[in-house]
């Protein structure tokens, strides 16, 4: 009491308790929001983005004379509906040829079913093996039969011609010493298919109009401002997208499937249509 009046300088215990309750309530709301956000990110990364397919067009010439659809790293695990949708989207691109750059299925028991679905591709399909084809002992004869049935080929350090000889497609298994030498053909375009992106910087003896690679999965999880959460071996700085290399323009496709964890974040599965 000061001069007969109450001292209001100090809050009563009841008021202090109310303030603590309000603060605790705010903290609980914030924590609930953080948990909900984290849960939403997990649901999105595990159940939405892994099959949220995008078709991306990359133009290297205007007007283009060739349209190539690239798919890679399917890592088929038995999701028939998803791979069937991928094949449908490939056909809708109306590309001249389809190029596959390795890692067809996750395990050997999934190979036959994956090839059956891929047989629905309506354009000539050319491909090369990735590390999983070797790791799991896939039958190259079966794969080659499927690709050849589309009018394309399975290229293991060999080359083939497409579009009435206008395009030469060279397939490399990743062994620099086994890279086929430049042919004497009159093909106006040369495409190199490799699985490992960093092979492009090792090639010094030849130049290509287009180099296509996979393997990286784009990192599979890409963090804002930080980029890929990780990179597999033989990727280097070529994690996703278009790069300039001494051997020619390189495009690294982030893949169709996933490896190890069925997770994608900031890195949607992609069919790339390159016009050049």
Helices and strands as residue ranges (DSSP letters): H 13-43, I 44-48, G 49-51, E 54-59, E 67-71, H 80-92, E 97-100, G 108-110, H 111-118, E 125-127, H 131-135, H 140-149, E 153-154, E 158-162, E 167-171, G 176-178, E 189-196, G 197-201, E 210-214, G 217-219, E 222-223, E 227-228, E 241-245, E 248-252, E 270-275
